[in-house]
Amino acid sequence: MIKRHLESALTEPSLGRQMRFVAGPRQAGKTTLARHILGANRSKNLYFNWDLRDVRDLYRTDASFFETALRDAGASGIRPWVCFDEIHKMAKWKNILKSYFDKYEDMCRFIVTGSARLDWFRRSGDSLAGRYFLFRLNPLTLSEVAGRICPAPGRDENALAFIERKTASARYEKDLMEQLLRTSGFPEPFLKADETFYRRWQRDMVDHLVREDVRDLTRILAVDHVAALMQILPDRIRSPLSLNSLSQDVGTSYTAAKNAVNALQLTYALFLVSPYSEKIARAVRKEKKGYFYDWGRCRDSARRFENYAAVELKALTDFWHDRGIADFDLRYVRTRDGRETDFLITRDRKPWCLFEIKLTDESIARHHLDHAKALGDIPIVQLVSESPVFKKQSPKAFRLSASRFFG
């Protein structure tokens, strides 16, 4: 098993009694991670998949159906862990969890895994307030498959100090990065390392996503619109999404196109990156860019590499945010005259570091340096696909192989 960075965060003792909610894409490894934690705490028999009729029937017969196994596991002196997988598909699932938590919080720790709905319901308020922490599991990252710890900035460390510390080692994980680019960061196709298997897995994944997850988790009936977007959007990677244009291409209304994009977000097929508009004159304020968690959907090499870099940067900012280091977010910068820098990491809503993505090494363009200056004289890192590259264009401007930075 590839050790996931999130494991240390989930099992951190300082989190105390709160349930750990783990949301993320289908087949990203949520169940494997939860089972590993349960196994390490002598709790293998306390994994319950609520997608299974047997588990739902046990609950209807006896709401405390797992209590005996819980007490047996706790007899060893180690606090057991209980995992409820896909419980969000049950009616009134939040009330079920609230009841379990209030009754058993002193006896065990809970892991709740499932779709993006775990993230979605938090935004509108819920009966579980104060009873859980949310964590996001992204596809495999280069540092995970290379067996290294996740790099994280110190609580008072600025971006320049972090970059210099992160790049102090001259390791280039070129082969592993190329394998990720070929077969995605989803554990099964990555470990198979077979492109034929990956293509078949990918088709099956899309079918499950569109026919099951979208229908189960949304009120969208016209799932064909969602399927059509899955075909169209790979060619829109790197560009701001226009819902008007998408609605025309799919042959549906603006509202239907917007709902389909929201469904892809909700089911963790797609994530959107918003523009950053403060401190940049004439900045774009509305249009977002979309990226797939499965970057292999992009056939064009430049789009695939930018999509891969987007997932790596998102995984970093999600992990740092969920660990409680600071409030990190991923944005991009684009002005109305079309000058764009691919990514901006913000820290506590302030610009922290810019990233530009290129297939080959070249000088950092003037407008990227201007953006970095306007955003508070922050560092800029131009990540390139080729290796080995490590150049300082100026004290705060780096040209660097992604295989070194992410590895």
JOJOPE-V236133 format. One record per backbone hydrogen bond with DSSP energy under -0.5 kcal/mol. NH is the residue of the N-H (numbers start at 1). CO is the residue of the C=O. If there is no record, write none. Layout:
BEGIN
nh = <NH,NH>
co = <CO,CO>
END
This chain:
BEGIN
nh = <7,8,9,10,11,12,15,16,18,19,20,21,21,22,23,23,24,25,28,33,34,35,36,37,38,39,40,41,41,42,43,46,47,48,48,50,50,52,56,57,58,59,60,61,62,65,67,70,71,72,73,74,75,75,76,77,80,82,83,84,84,85,85,86,89,90,93,96,97,98,99,100,101,102,103,104,105,107,108,109,111,112,113,113,114,116,118,119,120,121,123,123,124,125,129,131,133,135,137,138,140,143,145,146,147,148,157,162,163,164,165,166,167,168,173,173,174,177,178,179,180,181,182,183,184,190,191,192,193,194,198,199,200,201,202,203,204,205,206,207,208,209,210,211,212,213,214,216,217,218,223,225,226,227,228,229,230,231,231,232,233,235,236,237,237,239,241,243,246,247,248,249,250,251,252,257,258,259,260,261,262,263,264,265,266,267,268,269,270,271,273,274,274,276,277,280,281,283,284,289,290,291,293,295,297,298,299,304,305,306,307,308,309,310,311,312,313,314,315,316,317,318,319,320,321,322,323,324,325,326,328,329,331,331,332,333,335,336,338,340,341,343,344,345,346,346,347,348,349,350,352,353,354,355,356,358,368,369,370,371,372,373,374,375,376,377,377,378,379,380,381,382,383,383,384,385,386,391,393,393,394,397,398,399,400,400,401,402,404,405,406,407>
co = <4,5,5,6,7,9,12,13,15,131,110,19,133,112,21,135,114,137,25,29,30,31,32,33,34,35,36,37,38,39,38,43,44,46,83,48,85,49,52,53,54,55,56,57,58,62,64,66,67,68,69,70,71,72,73,74,107,109,46,82,111,48,83,113,86,87,90,92,93,94,95,96,97,98,99,100,101,104,104,80,82,20,84,111,22,266,115,116,116,117,119,120,121,122,126,128,19,21,23,136,185,406,141,142,144,143,154,158,159,160,161,162,163,165,171,403,172,173,174,175,176,177,178,179,180,186,187,188,189,189,194,195,196,197,198,199,200,201,202,203,204,205,206,207,208,208,209,212,213,214,221,222,222,223,224,225,226,227,228,228,229,232,233,233,234,236,288,241,242,243,244,245,246,247,247,253,254,255,256,257,258,259,260,261,262,263,265,264,264,291,289,272,330,332,275,277,279,280,334,273,239,271,269,293,294,295,297,300,301,302,303,304,305,306,307,308,309,310,311,312,313,314,315,316,317,318,319,321,320,320,326,346,329,344,274,341,339,282,335,338,333,355,331,353,329,344,350,327,327,347,345,345,379,343,381,383,365,365,366,367,368,369,370,371,373,372,373,372,352,396,354,398,356,381,400,358,359,399,391,397,397,394,380,391,382,398,389,384,401,401,402,402>
END
